[in-house]
Amino acid sequence: MVRALELARAAEAIGEVPIGAAVYRLADGAIIGQGHNRRETDHDPTAHAEVIAIKAAAAAAGGWRLDGCGLAVTLEPCPMCAGAIVNARVQRLVYGAPDPKAGACGTLMRLTEDPRLNHRVAPIGGVMAQESAELLRAFFARLRA
């Protein structure tokens, strides 16, 4: 989560919503994929931190299945990202702040735990939530000012 927060700050530095994500191997903690929001920069509605990190991890792993991997992200994943997490077979999901507007891992729905899907992952929320939420609060306060 520490690396995800660093990535969130990097997103903020380029004017993106400060959300960062890192995919790591559960066996040794090595980060194999990382990313931060790039929607504005790339003009891409799918350029969320989680999607970018998952794509980088799949490229590093040489395949789309991320068995034996965890993903740490500063904000609860949205439905699109939760779907990508399920499809990539991520084994562990850790997130910081809950997302009352789009959270698909416990706040609005529990997509990653849906028994109708072919893979499930129980999220661990609230990890470094205060730091994650403060980055977002400060960012949006500056935008409104």
Phi, psi and omega in degrees: 000331178300316179293321179299320177295321176299317179294323177299319178295325177295322176298314180301321182297336179253014175086012178268158174300129188284084175230131179231154181215146177221133173260132183225152175284131180294328184296320185227359179078003182293131178282125181247353177199144181207160178186169173221166181306139178218025184300313180290316182298314184268355185054048187223114181294344179266001184278055174277156182306316183296316181297316179297315180295319180295317178299316180296319180293318179297320177296317180293324182280343181078022178185162185278342180277122181254044174303142179077015181238154173242161176230129175248130181219146187284339180230143177309129182298147176280175179302320179298313182289322176299320176297319178296321179297315178296312182295330179277354180064033176301135185273327181226137177236124177237130177225160182274266186278143172288156179242101183291347182262333184214010185295119183251014182237030178145327184282301179262328180203174180235062184299321183289348180248008184294119183292348178282346181271163185278355178211146179225148174217127179277120183286152173246103183262164175087009180281116184056037184297320182298315179297317181296313181295322181296321176303314181293315179301312182295319180300310182288330175296319178295322179296320182286336183287000000 
